[in-house]
């Protein structure tokens, strides 16, 4: 959602007519304030600068932003930490957290951290980087595992194609031979066709193929999500989403397909050929 909102801002910047001023809604905007997330015309920008003269709001010209790529714009607009102290009585802007307690797994403001002498702390940036690195390492390991899953998927596809080819060839052979016989042998033809069509191995392979295909898609989606978090996620998003993503990646690591040779191998068609020879 955060990325979509920032991309919508970028689309307004790249629009042919340019964005309108967010304050007066009349003039064409000339600057964009990343802190307020507003477009401002010249006069509104002067008022903005006077009002926020004691704060360091970064304002950039719309023309400069229009020349940037979307990737660069998303990188530049990624905000730093805006987590607040985890204690309920400290919820104001003056209690912005910059410290993280790994024992409690909570963010704290400086005052609360100073009053707590029993725990050890680190800064939010270090914890964020550690979590990003942990996710990246898991994604790399998952990428290496994906080779085995892709090989299993290819083996399943080849096995399914071979079964389909054998069934198609056997159906054609049955039809050619049975058509040479008299009408009373038609029942034997239908029985042989039913024997070929009712093979259990193909249904089991179709289910396994579908399961492994879903596993492969989940792995690819997990890698893309980790990569986008590494490039664009704010620190708050990393803190909120990392435990869920980590649990999902660990689950994917456990869900490995069986080796192609370990599955039930399709039996040959000797029984069907023997009955056909008897005809």
Secondary structure, DSSP 8 states (H G I E B T S, - for coil): -HHHHHHHHHHHHHSTT--B-TTTSSSB--EEETTTTEEE-HHHHHHHHHHTTTS---EEEHHHHHTS-HHHHHHHT------B-SSTT--SGGGB--EEETTTTEEE-HHHHHH--SS-EEEHHHHHHHHHHHHHHHHHHHHHHHHHHHHHHHHHHHHHHHHHHHHHHHHHHHHHHHTTS-GGGHHHHHHHHHHHHT-HHHHHHHHHHHHHHHHHHHHHHHHHHHHHHHHH--HHHHHHHHHHHHHHHHHHHH-----GGGS-----SHHHHHHHHH-
